[in-house]
Amino acid sequence: MKFAVIVFPGSNCDIDMYHAVKDELGCEVEYVWHDAGSLEGFDGILLPGGFSYGDYLRSGAIARFSNVMKEVVKAAEAGKPVLGVCNGFQILLEAGLLPGAMRRNESLKFICRPVELKVENNGTLFSAEYNEGEVITIPVAHGEGNYYCDDETLARLKGNNQIVFTYHGENPNGSLENIAGITNEKGNVLGMMPHPERAVDELLGGTDGLKLFQSIVKQWREAHVVNA
């Protein structure tokens, strides 16, 4: 499986994402600059955290107009796995690939620390290696991670089982219903505020994020064996 790590001006977690895929998974991965006109040849798309375009206007609001985003949309529509972490999640929301919006943290302060997450749905290609209800520890690092959507959207998220991760014990940012990560209806696009790529090695403080990347690869391999 070959991954693309999309790099925007201001991305700063692209190297972490690259390390998680190349060194921990042993999969092919390449950096792809924001003005790229094609994502042909890539099986999975990763949008890393950071401060794309300096977070001007709103986080992700300018990045969603980057040339490469047309190709990200195409990849998502083709059913390829698309993962957006932190700023990547914000970009997916701005691009309309996921429902809802991101607001400033309730405290109005930037937060950076490990938090506990509960796996609400392990039936996705991003969470299949976890147990449903499992509590994991993943770091957060954001100033605008307060997820919000209207009542109709929330009912749809719940009805379609699109809420994959919730904050457990403590809600660090005021996010609606403790939401930490959601998928699209098809289940191939995941946005999450916590950073799984920062939890793939004991040297980093833990490995709870590694199963997310392993889930993607295992599901992709199984699908391609079936279709072969």
C-alpha positions in Angstrom: 0.0 0.0 0.0 1.3 3.4 -1.0 0.4 6.6 1.0 0.6 10.3 0.1 1.3 12.8 2.9 -0.1 16.1 1.7 2.1 19.0 2.6 0.6 22.5 2.9 2.6 25.7 3.7 2.6 25.6 7.5 2.1 21.8 7.9 4.3 20.6 10.8 3.2 17.0 11.5 4.0 15.7 8.0 7.3 14.2 9.1 5.6 12.5 12.0 3.0 11.0 9.6 5.8 9.9 7.2 7.6 8.2 10.0 4.5 6.4 11.2 3.9 4.9 7.7 7.5 4.2 6.6 9.3 3.2 9.8 6.5 1.7 11.8 4.3 0.1 9.1 7.0 -0.5 6.5 4.8 0.9 3.7 5.6 3.1 0.8 5.0 6.8 1.4 5.7 10.1 -0.4 5.3 13.8 0.5 3.0 15.5 -2.0 3.1 19.3 -2.2 -0.2 21.3 -2.0 -0.1 22.4 -5.7 0.1 18.8 -7.1 -2.3 18.1 -9.9 -2.6 14.3 -9.4 -2.7 11.6 -6.7 -2.6 8.8 -9.2 -0.7 5.8 -7.9 -1.5 6.4 -4.2 -3.8 4.1 -2.2 -4.2 6.2 0.9 -4.2 9.9 1.5 -3.0 11.5 4.8 -3.6 15.2 5.7 -1.3 16.0 8.6 -1.6 18.6 11.4 0.0 22.0 11.6 -1.1 25.5 10.7 -1.8 25.4 7.0 -1.5 28.9 5.5 -0.9 30.2 9.1 -4.6 29.4 10.0 -5.6 32.7 8.5 -9.4 33.3 8.2 -10.1 29.9 9.9 -8.1 26.8 10.3 -8.2 25.0 7.0 -10.2 27.7 5.3 -7.5 28.5 2.7 -6.0 25.1 2.4 -9.3 23.7 1.2 -8.8 25.7 -2.0 -5.3 24.2 -2.7 -4.9 22.5 -6.1 -4.4 19.1 -4.5 -7.7 19.2 -2.7 -9.6 18.5 -6.0 -7.6 15.3 -6.1 -8.2 14.5 -2.5 -12.0 14.8 -3.2 -11.6 12.5 -6.2 -9.7 9.9 -4.0 -12.4 10.1 -1.4 -15.2 9.6 -4.0 -13.3 6.6 -5.4 -13.4 5.0 -1.9 -9.7 5.4 -1.0 -8.9 5.9 2.7 -8.4 9.6 3.5 -7.2 10.5 7.0 -7.1 14.0 8.3 -5.5 14.7 11.7 -5.9 17.9 13.6 -5.4 20.6 10.9 -6.1 17.9 8.4 -9.5 17.3 10.1 -10.2 21.0 9.9 -9.4 21.0 6.2 -11.7 18.0 5.5 -14.5 19.9 7.3 -13.9 23.1 5.3 -13.8 21.0 2.1 -17.2 19.5 2.9 -15.8 15.9 3.0 -17.0 15.7 6.6 -20.0 17.4 8.2 -19.8 20.0 10.9 -17.3 22.8 11.9 -14.5 23.5 14.3 -14.6 26.2 16.9 -12.0 27.6 19.3 -11.3 25.5 22.3 -13.8 26.3 25.1 -10.8 27.5 27.3 -9.7 29.8 24.4 -6.2 28.3 25.0 -4.0 26.0 23.0 -3.8 22.6 24.6 -1.0 20.0 24.1 -1.1 16.8 26.2 -2.1 13.2 26.1 -5.9 12.5 26.4 -7.9 9.3 26.7 -10.2 8.3 23.8 -12.9 5.7 23.7 -13.3 3.7 20.5 -17.1 4.0 19.8 -17.0 2.2 16.4 -14.5 -0.4 15.5 -16.3 -1.3 12.3 -14.4 1.2 10.2 -11.3 0.7 8.1 -9.5 3.0 10.5 -10.5 1.3 13.7 -10.9 -2.4 13.0 -7.8 -3.4 15.0 -9.2 -1.8 18.2 -11.9 -3.3 20.4 -15.2 -1.5 20.6 -15.3 0.4 23.9 -11.5 0.3 24.2 -9.9 3.3 25.9 -6.7 4.5 24.4 -4.2 7.4 25.0 -3.4 9.7 22.2 -1.9 13.3 22.3 -3.8 16.4 21.3 -2.2 19.7 20.2 -4.7 22.3 19.0 -6.3 25.7 19.6 -9.4 25.0 17.5 -10.6 21.5 18.3 -14.1 22.2 19.6 -16.2 20.2 17.2 -19.7 21.4 16.5 -22.7 20.5 14.3 -26.4 21.1 14.3 -29.0 18.7 15.8 -29.9 17.2 12.4 -26.3 16.5 11.6 -25.6 15.0 15.0 -28.6 12.7 14.7 -27.3 11.6 11.3 -23.8 11.0 12.7 -25.2 8.8 15.5 -27.7 7.0 13.2 -25.0 6.1 10.7 -22.5 5.2 13.5 -20.0 7.8 12.1 -18.6 8.8 15.5 -15.5 6.7 15.8 -13.7 8.3 18.7 -14.9 10.3 21.7 -13.0 11.9 24.6 -13.1 9.7 27.6 -13.1 11.1 31.2 -12.2 14.6 30.2 -13.3 16.7 27.3 -10.3 18.9 26.6 -11.9 21.4 24.2 -15.7 21.5 24.7 -16.4 19.4 21.7 -20.1 18.5 21.2 -20.9 15.1 22.6 -17.2 14.6 23.4 -16.6 14.0 19.7 -12.9 13.4 18.8 -13.2 11.7 15.4 -15.8 11.1 12.8 -16.1 9.5 9.4 -18.1 10.3 6.3 -21.2 8.2 5.6 -19.2 5.9 3.3 -16.7 5.3 6.1 -13.5 5.9 4.0 -12.8 9.4 5.3 -11.8 10.0 8.9 -11.1 13.2 10.6 -9.8 13.3 14.2 -8.2 16.0 16.4 -5.9 13.7 18.4 -2.6 12.7 16.8 -2.3 8.9 16.3 1.0 9.5 14.4 2.5 10.7 17.7 1.7 7.5 19.5 3.3 4.8 17.3 6.4 4.0 19.3 7.2 3.6 23.0 9.9 6.2 22.6 7.2 8.7 21.9 5.3 7.7 25.0 3.0 4.9 23.8 1.8 2.9 20.8 -2.0 3.3 21.0 -2.1 5.2 17.6 -0.3 2.4 15.7 -3.4 0.2 15.5 -5.2 3.0 13.5 -2.5 2.8 10.7 -2.4 -1.0 10.9 -6.2 -1.1 10.5 -6.0 0.9 7.3 -3.3 -1.4 5.8 -5.0 -4.6 6.9 -8.4 -3.6 5.5 -6.9 -2.4 2.2 -4.9 -5.7 1.8 -8.0 -7.8 2.6 -10.1 -5.8 0.1 -7.5 -6.2 -2.6 -7.0 -10.0 -2.0 -10.8 -10.4 -2.3 -10.9 -8.4 -5.5 -7.8 -10.0 -7.0 
